[in-house]
Amino acid sequence: MPEGDTIHLTARRLRDALAGRRVVRFELRRDPRGTRLPAEGTEVTAVEAHGKHLLMRFGDGATLHTHMQLQGRWDVYAPGQRWRRPAHRARAITEVDDGTTAVCFDAPVAELRRDRSLVPSRAARSLARLGPDLVEPDADLDLALTNLDTLTAETTVADALLDQRIASGIGNIIKTETCWAARVHPATPIGALDATQRRALYETAHRFLVESAATGRRNTYRNGLAVYGKARRPCPRCRTPIVRAQLGTSPRVTYWCPTCQPPLP
């Protein structure tokens, strides 16, 4: 699943290509809501990222809401450029007056909303419940920590970091790298952490996401990643082999150093 920094970079690319342009073609496929489409000539007014959600706004009040989950992606094509995925996999197509076409492929969520008339969908309600977006430089970390207090003490750090209601934008890679940087085992219950340790986790994730969105490269340790994807390779700090396992209530592959990040007794 793309993480928040990737979605912000995608929004920036779409914004540069589409914002201020007039729509000459808009298609939305397999949309059960049947919302009225943006008309030809309508301006693309904004493209925004909120956590892992992407919103394309139009001058007539419509908003295209997409969420990539595991398989979706947005591509931008110049006039006449060949698409990189088959056309039948397109969920949404926006072509503007200079011939640029943006295509959303394979996204499980692709729906059109009109704020004045739409009963909120499940995706819209999910968007409304998001915690502060950690990709934003001015993200409210105090609010994230307040939200964290709503979870049970037995909730693991791995699950808490991925809970988009607490703070949005963290995915499996940033979760893993944050735990390593903070020397916290990902299966540690959040109730075992003091206030300083809790803040350090979210400050670290925030720094990683902001830097990645700014540079377009995910560097959490020197010129790459510290532990993610590096099972059995030596830990950059202590040279202990990195271990890999499925962790969390929705099991996700996680990596950690058993020496730097020891589990609680």
LINKA-V222528 format. One record per run of one state. SS is the DSSP state (H for helix, E for strand, - for the rest). FROM is the first residue (numbers start at 1). LEN is the number of residues. If there is no record, write none. Layout:
ss=SS from=FROM len=LEN
ss=SS from=FROM len=LEN
This chain:
ss=- from=1 len=3
ss=H from=4 len=15
ss=- from=19 len=3
ss=E from=22 len=7
ss=- from=29 len=14
ss=E from=43 len=8
ss=- from=51 len=2
ss=E from=53 len=6
ss=- from=59 len=3
ss=E from=62 len=6
ss=- from=68 len=5
ss=E from=73 len=5
ss=- from=78 len=9
ss=H from=87 len=3
ss=E from=90 len=7
ss=- from=97 len=4
ss=E from=101 len=5
ss=- from=106 len=3
ss=E from=109 len=6
ss=- from=115 len=7
ss=H from=122 len=7
ss=- from=129 len=3
ss=E from=132 len=2
ss=- from=134 len=7
ss=H from=141 len=8
ss=- from=149 len=7
ss=E from=156 len=1
ss=H from=157 len=6
ss=- from=163 len=4
ss=E from=167 len=2
ss=- from=169 len=3
ss=H from=172 len=11
ss=- from=183 len=6
ss=E from=189 len=1
ss=H from=190 len=3
ss=- from=193 len=2
ss=H from=195 len=21
ss=- from=216 len=5
ss=E from=221 len=1
ss=- from=222 len=2
ss=E from=224 len=1
ss=- from=225 len=9
ss=E from=234 len=1
ss=- from=235 len=6
ss=E from=241 len=7
ss=- from=248 len=4
ss=E from=252 len=6
ss=- from=258 len=8
